């Protein structure tokens, strides 16, 4: 083999082993496409994870709030005031039993205190079971503060805040199955997208709803012949 043939073979080998500009551009394009697909895959996994994520502390607060609401409202009642005489007491009790919920127009407060239900708050008395001869009740109040996203419960001079709610709603309704029993409908909406991820568009809201009935109110409204001889302390 001559020197010329060896040189020619080396030249051909170099030409075959080198990348052309078109091959380099194609390789870079393929690599970019692969990286883009990987990014989209990881981004999709991250978004799905965030959409399904709920702040567990706020979920715990929501459950505690529902437990307190259920315990309080199950023994809720209007507060009957002392009429001073059996005749007045009978009038007071029966007028209040006709207007158990909210304050009707022209309602005279000396008859007692009805159960008040607003879209964002509750105010009612609940029984305190003791061995006394006269029933004793205590005022319970719930109020939702949209600015701080907290549901506040006031009872016996103390206040407790349940945090992490986007919205809280209360409604009074009756079910078609048993329209004689009034029910309290409670809706709690938890949404931590902005606080956890910096955007309100990330994360799905978790909505908890429940219905609660008052044993006293249901029994009283369905047994109007009952005669109450004592008022509430």
Secondary structure, 3 states (H helix, E strand, C coil): CCHHHHHHHHHHHHHHHCCCHHHHHHHHHHHHHHHHHHHHHHHHHHHHHHHCCCCHHHHHHHHHHHHHHHHHHCCEECEECCCCCHHHHHHHHHHHHHCCECCCCCCCHHHEECEEEECCEEEEEEEECCCCCCCEEEEEEEEEECCCCEEEEEECCEEEEEECCCEEEEEEEEECCEEEEEEEEEEEEECCHHHHHCCCCCCCCEEEEEEECCHHHHHHHHCCCCCCCCCCC
